[in-house]
Amino acid sequence: IIVRMLIDMYVEIGDQIALQYGGSEAHKKVASAGEKTNVPGQLGKHKELLTSIRRYYSNAFTDRLKQDAMNLFLGYYVPSQNNLP
Protein backbone atom coordinates (compact mmCIF):
# COMPACT_ATOMS: atom_id res chain seq x y z
CA ILE A 1 0.00 0.00 0.00
CA ILE A 2 2.81 2.43 0.84
CA VAL A 3 4.62 1.63 -2.40
CA ARG A 4 1.45 2.30 -4.44
CA MET A 5 0.93 5.63 -2.62
CA LEU A 6 4.54 6.67 -3.33
CA ILE A 7 4.21 5.72 -7.01
CA ASP A 8 0.97 7.71 -7.32
CA MET A 9 2.65 10.68 -5.63
CA TYR A 10 5.67 10.47 -7.96
CA VAL A 11 3.41 10.32 -11.02
CA GLU A 12 1.51 13.44 -9.90
CA ILE A 13 4.70 15.33 -9.04
CA GLY A 14 6.25 14.27 -12.36
CA ASP A 15 3.25 15.61 -14.28
CA GLN A 16 3.35 18.91 -12.39
CA ILE A 17 7.09 19.36 -13.03
CA ALA A 18 6.60 18.46 -16.70
CA LEU A 19 3.74 20.97 -16.98
CA GLN A 20 5.85 23.73 -15.47
CA TYR A 21 9.03 22.93 -17.35
CA GLY A 22 7.78 21.53 -20.65
CA GLY A 23 4.26 22.89 -20.97
CA SER A 24 2.55 19.48 -21.09
CA GLU A 25 2.15 16.31 -19.08
CA ALA A 26 5.02 13.84 -18.79
CA HIS A 27 5.74 11.72 -21.88
CA LYS A 28 6.56 8.48 -20.09
CA LYS A 29 4.67 7.62 -16.92
CA VAL A 30 4.72 4.90 -14.31
CA ALA A 31 1.41 3.07 -13.97
CA SER A 32 -0.63 4.59 -11.16
CA ALA A 33 -3.55 2.91 -9.41
CA GLY A 34 -5.94 1.52 -12.01
CA GLU A 35 -4.30 3.40 -14.85
CA LYS A 36 -2.79 1.90 -17.98
CA THR A 37 0.33 3.67 -19.24
CA ASN A 38 1.05 1.89 -22.49
CA VAL A 39 -1.74 2.91 -24.82
CA PRO A 40 -1.62 0.41 -27.68
CA GLY A 41 -1.11 1.15 -31.33
CA GLN A 42 -1.97 4.37 -33.11
CA LEU A 43 -3.77 5.93 -30.14
CA GLY A 44 -0.56 5.90 -28.10
CA LYS A 45 1.42 7.40 -30.98
CA HIS A 46 -1.14 10.18 -31.45
CA LYS A 47 -1.05 11.00 -27.74
CA GLU A 48 2.76 11.26 -27.84
CA LEU A 49 2.53 13.44 -30.97
CA LEU A 50 0.05 15.81 -29.31
CA THR A 51 2.27 16.05 -26.24
CA SER A 52 5.24 16.90 -28.47
CA ILE A 53 3.24 19.56 -30.33
CA ARG A 54 2.14 21.14 -27.03
CA ARG A 55 5.75 21.24 -25.85
CA TYR A 56 6.98 22.74 -29.12
CA TYR A 57 4.35 25.49 -28.94
CA SER A 58 5.18 26.20 -25.32
CA ASN A 59 8.91 26.31 -26.00
CA ALA A 60 8.54 28.47 -29.09
CA PHE A 61 6.00 31.03 -27.85
CA THR A 62 5.57 31.08 -24.07
CA ASP A 63 8.84 30.05 -22.43
CA ARG A 64 10.41 33.51 -22.32
CA LEU A 65 7.68 34.88 -20.05
CA LYS A 66 7.92 31.85 -17.77
CA GLN A 67 11.70 32.09 -17.58
CA ASP A 68 11.57 35.83 -16.85
CA ALA A 69 9.07 35.18 -14.04
CA MET A 70 11.25 32.42 -12.56
CA ASN A 71 14.35 34.63 -12.74
CA LEU A 72 12.49 37.43 -10.96
CA PHE A 73 11.18 35.03 -8.29
CA LEU A 74 14.63 33.49 -7.70
CA GLY A 75 16.30 36.89 -7.49
CA TYR A 76 18.47 36.46 -10.59
CA TYR A 77 16.85 39.53 -12.12
CA VAL A 78 16.48 42.70 -10.07
CA PRO A 79 14.35 45.25 -11.99
CA SER A 80 15.99 48.32 -10.43
CA GLN A 81 19.48 47.19 -11.49
CA ASN A 82 18.76 46.01 -15.03
CA ASN A 83 17.39 47.55 -18.20
CA LEU A 84 14.22 46.14 -19.68
CA PRO A 85 14.81 43.82 -22.64
Number of C-alpha atoms within 10 A of each C-alpha: 6 7 8 12 12 12 16 16 13 15 18 16 13 18 20 16 15 16 15 13 16 20 22 20 20 18 13 12 15 14 14 17 10 6 8 11 12 12 12 9 8 9 11 12 12 12 13 16 13 12 17 17 14 16 20 15 13 18 15 10 10 12 17 12 10 14 12 13 13 13 13 13 11 10 10 10 14 12 10 7 7 8 7 6 3
